[in-house]
Amino acid sequence: MQDFKKLKVWQESRELVKEIYKVTEKFPMNEQYGTTSQMRRAVTSISANIAEGCGKATQKEFRRFLVIANGSNKEVENFLILSNDLGYIDDIQLEKLSEKCEKIGKMLTSLIKKLR
């Protein structure tokens, strides 16, 4: 269908993956299989679903994968809030990363609307 690497939303989500991995490196070891793992899986799911959707045969299928990516983006936002509540990230990190999630969400929503 199209080259996912050229999509700005995929590029932005890839940058978010790197930032989340850096942030979660500092989480407590007892969170390795909890919040750290969940957040990393959710954030990698965003770019992975965008890429997978680009390989589908129809716009309807592509749109479905973008909706899934958007859900994963919301999941990351949730884990960021929880991580702040637990003291794993500070308010500044929460705000910065939440803004990135919000930007990705707007980009995904815009792309989804274009595919209707």
C-alpha positions in Angstrom: 0.0 0.0 0.0 2.6 2.6 1.1 6.0 3.0 2.7 5.4 3.3 6.4 8.9 4.8 6.9 7.7 8.0 5.0 4.8 8.6 7.4 5.5 11.4 9.8 3.3 9.6 12.5 5.4 6.5 12.2 8.6 8.6 12.6 7.2 10.4 15.6 6.1 7.1 17.2 9.6 5.7 16.7 11.1 8.6 18.5 8.6 8.0 21.4 9.8 4.4 21.6 13.3 5.5 22.2 12.3 8.0 24.8 10.1 5.5 26.7 12.9 2.9 26.7 15.3 5.5 28.2 12.8 6.5 30.9 11.9 3.0 31.8 15.6 2.0 32.2 15.4 3.9 35.5 12.3 2.2 36.8 12.8 -0.2 39.8 13.9 -3.7 39.0 10.7 -5.1 40.6 8.8 -3.3 37.7 10.7 -5.2 35.0 7.8 -7.5 34.3 5.1 -5.0 35.3 4.9 -1.4 34.3 8.2 -1.4 32.4 7.2 -4.3 30.2 3.7 -3.1 29.7 4.7 0.4 28.7 7.4 -0.8 26.3 5.0 -3.3 24.6 2.4 -0.6 24.2 4.7 2.0 22.8 6.3 -0.4 20.3 2.8 -1.5 19.3 2.1 2.1 18.0 4.8 2.0 15.3 4.3 -1.7 14.6 0.6 -1.3 13.9 1.2 1.7 11.6 3.8 -0.4 9.7 1.6 -3.5 9.5 -1.4 -1.4 8.4 0.7 0.0 5.5 1.2 -3.5 4.2 -2.5 -4.3 4.0 -4.4 -4.5 0.8 -7.2 -2.0 1.5 -7.6 1.4 3.2 -10.2 -0.2 5.4 -7.6 -2.6 6.8 -5.1 0.1 7.1 -7.5 2.3 9.0 -8.2 -0.6 11.4 -4.5 -0.9 12.3 -4.3 2.9 12.8 -7.2 2.6 15.3 -5.3 -0.1 17.1 -2.2 2.1 17.1 -4.2 4.9 18.6 -5.4 2.6 21.3 -1.9 1.6 22.2 -1.0 5.3 22.3 -3.7 5.9 24.9 -2.3 2.9 26.8 1.1 4.6 26.9 -0.5 7.8 28.2 -2.2 5.7 31.0 1.1 4.1 32.0 2.8 7.5 32.0 0.2 8.8 34.5 0.6 5.7 36.6 4.3 6.0 36.5 4.1 9.5 37.7 1.7 8.5 40.5 4.2 5.8 41.6 7.1 8.3 41.6 8.9 6.7 38.7 8.8 9.8 36.5 8.5 13.4 37.6 5.9 16.0 36.5 8.2 17.4 33.8 8.8 14.0 32.2 5.1 13.3 32.4 4.2 16.5 30.6 6.8 16.1 27.9 6.0 12.5 27.1 2.2 13.1 27.3 2.5 16.0 24.8 4.3 13.6 22.4 1.5 11.1 22.9 -1.1 13.8 22.3 0.7 14.8 19.1 0.8 11.2 17.8 -2.9 10.8 18.7 -3.9 13.8 16.7 -1.8 12.6 13.8 -3.4 9.2 13.9 -6.9 10.6 14.2 -6.2 12.9 11.2 -4.9 10.0 9.1 -7.8 7.8 10.1 -10.3 10.5 9.0 -8.6 10.8 5.7 -9.0 7.1 5.0 -12.9 7.1 5.5 
